[in-house]
């Protein structure tokens, strides 16, 4: 057998057929906010995996390019300064909400319920930024933001619990190592499914990399999906949502003469004691018991007894947001039920669009696209995916036959690291992750009693993204500052 050399044209074709090896394309700029001088770095970093052939290491292969934006305070000992890694949820959301809503040095100008700003919206300095107390790294998981699978690679492996967890953890490890921050106090800030991710990361970073965290900032965290997802035979969400429905009804004037806290307390008491038993009894309820239960639930939720009876005492959340103000020809928002809007018609079972997203998506999209090019000087012609459905179907293969929950993983992280502190923020009008569900999750952490003292829970008269409400934003910013400052050296 003879070896035949390839012609020059064949070699050129082989090279052309091979994907171009990607490289980091980070851009660094300098900025000032009041008396703060800071450096912003934004762009995409390449994630690579180790490749072995016949048990021999043959190098690294690019798997994804992940967009990040970091803010580092100038003139400080960076090795000792706290750093916070932040991300939102979805799955399928970029980090833009936490970035421009509450944590970053610049924030969106959009107004709030009753005083929304018109396009093209605005961007302003955030004088309450957490950058005063911690450096910040915002991470966009693969297929969100500018993050994409590497050329020639599939995105699907990243579209699931395990792939998402491992890739975000690798970003955190790389940034920490490259910036010499292993001795810095480290925090995670995650919202919604970002709370799911953060709870799992707290354990994964410990076990995989030996990286122990100082704290978690969980904003409306979805810690156990079984507690909030309405599935056949699962009565838990109907119980967990009850106090949220009551709060929403109060906001919209359906509990006249009563305070919000009185209404919530009544709903919580009923949800904690009698309501679960009512649902468990099913057809075994006597006529008198059922009539009383229907009247109670209707009274709390602001719905008619006919409706509550018709849905068998089980009020699904989007149906609720469609039904509550039907008499006013309005629907209410899912993630923030303070927001209302019209629909296509008023015989619908479920609203056609969420008025909350209609109010928020435009301002955040405009603000980020301005910020990234005009101020941070990063240019990329890809669409910055604020929130995308391209990650679905999302894989929960690791949970086949069992509930999707990170309560156990968060418990393990807290047991192995008794210094880990947890801040939890909950919005009374959050119809996506109701406070009742999170309270239930936290009560079922498998940790010693004394570690419950490491958990700080705060409530806001706003929704899922509580920082959209100005009073809540100011309060939350102060709480996060105290949380990081108090735990960095404790």
C-alpha positions, 0 to 999 in steps of 0.5 A, spaced: 500 500 500 502 506 498 501 513 501 498 518 496 499 525 498 493 530 497 494 536 492 494 543 494 487 544 492 484 538 497 488 540 503 485 547 502 478 544 501 479 540 508 481 546 511 475 550 509 471 544 511 473 545 518 470 550 523 474 556 524 477 555 531 473 561 536 477 565 540 475 570 546 472 577 543 472 581 550 472 588 550 474 592 556 472 600 557 473 604 563 467 608 566 465 613 572 459 613 577 459 618 582 466 617 586 466 610 583 471 608 577 470 601 574 472 597 568 467 593 564 469 587 560 464 584 555 464 579 549 464 572 549 469 567 552 470 560 549 468 554 553 472 548 551 472 540 553 478 536 554 478 530 548 481 523 549 482 518 544 484 511 546 485 514 553 490 519 550 489 526 551 489 530 544 487 537 546 481 541 547 475 542 543 471 548 543 463 547 545 460 554 546 461 561 546 458 564 552 457 572 553 458 575 559 459 582 562 463 584 568 464 590 572 470 590 576 471 596 581 478 600 580 483 601 585 482 596 590 485 589 592 481 585 587 483 578 590 480 580 597 474 583 594 467 580 593 464 578 586 457 576 584 455 571 579 448 573 576 444 570 571 436 570 570 432 564 568 427 562 563 429 557 561 431 561 556 432 568 559 439 572 558 441 576 564 439 582 562 433 583 567 438 583 573 443 586 570 439 593 568 434 592 573 437 592 580 445 590 580 449 593 574 451 600 574 446 602 569 439 601 569 433 601 565 428 607 565 421 604 563 416 607 569 411 602 573 404 601 573 400 607 571 406 611 569 410 607 564 414 611 559 413 611 551 418 608 546 424 609 546 425 608 553 432 610 557 438 608 561 440 612 567 446 611 572 444 606 578 447 609 584 444 603 588 448 598 584 451 592 588 458 594 584 459 599 590 460 592 595 461 587 590 464 586 583 459 583 578 459 578 572 453 577 568 452 570 565 448 569 559 447 561 558 448 558 551 442 560 546 441 566 550 444 573 549 450 572 544 451 565 547 451 560 542 454 553 541 461 553 537 461 552 530 459 545 528 457 543 535 450 542 537 446 547 542 441 541 544 446 538 550 446 545 553 438 545 553 437 542 559 438 541 567 445 538 567 448 541 561 446 548 563 449 547 570 455 544 568 456 550 562 455 556 567 459 552 572 465 552 567 464 560 566 464 561 573 471 557 574 474 560 568 473 567 570 475 566 577 481 563 575 483 568 570 482 574 574 485 571 580 479 571 585 479 564 588 480 568 595 475 573 593 468 572 597 463 569 592 456 570 591 451 567 586 445 571 584 439 567 580 432 569 579 426 564 577 429 558 574 436 562 575 434 560 583 434 553 580 440 553 577 443 557 583 441 552 588 444 546 584 450 550 583 452 551 590 453 544 591 456 543 584 461 548 585 463 545 591 463 538 589 466 539 582 471 544 583 472 545 591 469 552 590 465 554 596 461 560 596 459 565 601 452 567 599 446 566 594 441 571 592 435 568 590 430 572 587 423 569 586 427 562 586 423 556 583 427 551 588 422 545 586 418 545 580 412 540 583 410 546 588 409 551 582 407 546 576 400 545 575 400 537 573 394 532 573 394 529 580 398 534 584 394 539 589 400 542 591 400 548 587 393 550 588 395 550 595 401 554 594 398 559 590 392 561 594 395 567 598 398 570 592 391 570 589 388 573 595 394 578 595 392 580 587 385 580 589 386 585 594 391 589 590 385 590 585 380 592 590 376 586 591 378 586 599 375 593 601 376 595 608 382 590 609 389 590 609 394 586 605 397 583 611 390 581 614 388 578 607 394 574 606 394 572 613 387 569 612 389 565 606 396 562 609 392 560 615 387 556 610 392 554 606 396 551 611 391 547 615 384 546 612 385 547 604 390 541 603 385 536 607 379 539 603 383 537 596 385 531 599 378 529 600 375 530 593 368 526 592 368 524 600 367 532 602 360 532 605 355 537 601 356 542 607 364 542 607 364 543 599 359 549 600 363 552 605 370 551 602 367 554 595 365 560 599 372 561 602 376 560 596 371 565 592 372 570 598 379 569 598 381 569 591 376 575 589 372 570 584 365 568 584 363 561 587 360 559 581 367 559 578 370 556 584 365 550 584 366 549 576 373 548 577 372 543 583 376 548 587 382 548 583 384 554 580 390 554 575 394 560 575 393 563 568 386 561 568 386 566 574 389 572 571 384 571 565 378 570 569 379 575 575 378 582 572 373 579 566 368 584 568 372 590 567 375 587 560 382 586 563 387 581 564 392 581 569 400 579 568 403 573 570 409 575 573 407 581 576 399 581 577 399 589 578 400 590 570 393 589 566 391 590 559 386 588 554 385 581 550 382 579 544 376 577 547 373 576 553 370 569 553 377 566 553 379 561 558 387 563 558 389 570 556 393 571 549 398 575 552 401 577 558 401 585 559 407 584 564 411 582 558 408 587 554 410 593 559 417 590 560 420 587 554 421 593 550 425 597 555 430 592 557 431 590 549 432 597 547 436 599 553 441 593 553 442 594 545 444 601 546 449 599 552 452 594 549 454 598 543 454 605 545 457 605 552 461 598 552 463 598 545 462 591 543 459 589 536 456 583 534 451 582 529 447 576 532 441 578 535 441 579 543 436 574 545 433 577 551 428 571 552 428 565 547 424 559 546 430 556 542 432 552 548 425 548 548 424 542 549 428 543 556 431 536 558 430 534 565 432 527 564 436 527 570 429 527 574 426 522 570 420 519 574 421 524 580 420 531 581 424 536 579 427 540 585 434 542 587 431 543 595 436 537 596 442 540 593 441 546 596 441 542 603 447 539 601 451 545 600 448 548 606 450 542 610 457 542 607 458 549 608 455 552 614 458 559 612 453 559 606 448 565 607 442 565 603 438 571 601 431 570 598 426 575 595 419 574 594 414 578 591 406 578 593 404 579 586 408 574 583 404 569 579 410 565 576 413 563 583 408 564 589 411 566 596 407 560 598 411 555 594 418 558 596 416 558 603 414 551 603 421 549 599 425 552 605 421 549 610 423 542 607 430 543 607 434 538 610 439 542 614 440 542 622 435 547 625 441 552 627 442 553 619 435 556 618 438 562 621 443 563 615 436 564 611 434 571 610 427 572 607 424 579 604 417 580 601 415 586 597 409 589 594 411 587 587 412 582 582 417 577 580 422 582 578 420 586 584 425 591 582 421 594 577 417 597 583 421 603 585 420 603 592 422 595 592 428 596 588 431 601 593 429 597 599 432 591 595 438 594 593 440 596 600 438 589 603 443 586 598 448 591 599 448 589 607 447 582 605 454 582 601 458 587 606 455 583 612 457 576 610 464 577 606 468 577 612 463 573 617 
